[in-house]
């Protein structure tokens, strides 16, 4: 990581995902855990909430390095993901694992450098 910031926050838009993948909290937790591992991050706590049959999931992994969160809309084939990591963790690797694991067709990533002093 650059010395010019304390952490990197990736705001990720994932589209064109099969609805059944976005409504399965166990699958989503597994994918996010694999993503954290790939990025070199350590999971401290996880909580995933399923809103019911055919509905989406909101989930978060609390990391020693910060967090990964997901909010899914199966009816739209869409997931909003935040990956915020500090230290030596590489959030872009987490995004790669999530894109592959979810089978996302269209991906948009915006990066915000946190703690730049500005």
N, C-alpha and C positions, 0 to 999 in steps of 0.2 A: 504494500500500500504506500502511496505517496505520503511524505511527511507534511504535505500541505493540508491534510484533513485528518479528522479523528475517526471517521467511518464513511462507508459508502452505502447509500440507500438506493436500491433499484426498485422502481415502480414498474410492474410488469402487467401487461394486458395480454391475456391468452384467449384466443378465439378458435372456433371450429373444433370443439372438443365434444366427444360423445357424451350424451346426457347421463348415461349410467355411471360414467367415471366421475362426474361432478357431483353425484348424489350419494357417493359411497365414502363415509367418513374414515373407515379403516384403510381403504385404498389411498385416500388423500394423505392420511397421516404417514403411511409407509413411504409414499413418494417424497413428502417433505423431509422425513427423517433421512432418506437416502440423499436428498439434495444437501442437507446440512452436513452430512458426512463427507460428501464429495467436495464441499467448500472448505473443509477443515474446521468446521464449527462443532461445538459440543452442546448437545441438548440437555437442558436443565429440567424442563417441564413441558408437557403437551396438554392441550385441551381442544377437542373438536366437538362442535355441536351440529347435529343434523336437524333440520327444520321439519322433517316428516316426509312421507312418501311423495316422490316426485319433486321434492324441494331441494334446495341447496344446502351447503355446509359452510360454516365459519369455523376456521381453525387457526391455532397459533402454536408455534414452537418457541418457547423462551430459550434463548441460547446464552451461553457465557459471553458470546460475542455480540449479542443483541437479540434479534428475533426474525422469524419468517412467519408471515400470516397469509391466509387465503380466504377468499369469499367467493362462493361459486353460485352461478345461475344456470342450472342444467337446461332450463327451457330456452336459453339463449346460446348454449354451447360456450359459455364465457366464464372466465375466472379472473379476478383481480388479486394480484399477489404483491406483497411487499417483502423485500429481502434487505435487511439492514444488518450490516456486519462491520465490526471494527477489528483491530489487531491484524494478524496475518491471514485471516479468513478471506476467501475469494468468492464473493457472492455471484459472480458471473458463472461459476461452475455449478452453483445451486440452480440457477435458471436453466442451464443446459439439461440437467437431470429432470427438472419439472416439465420442460417442453417435451422431452422424449417420453417420460413416464405417462403424461396425459395425452400424448398424441396431438398436441396443439398444431393447428394448421397455420394460423396467423399469429405473429408475436410482435409486440411493441414494447421496448424497454427504454425507460428514461432513467438517467442516473443523477442523483443529487449528492454532492459531497457535503458531509455534515461536519460541523466543528472547524470551519475554515477561518473563523475569526472575523468574518464579514457580516 
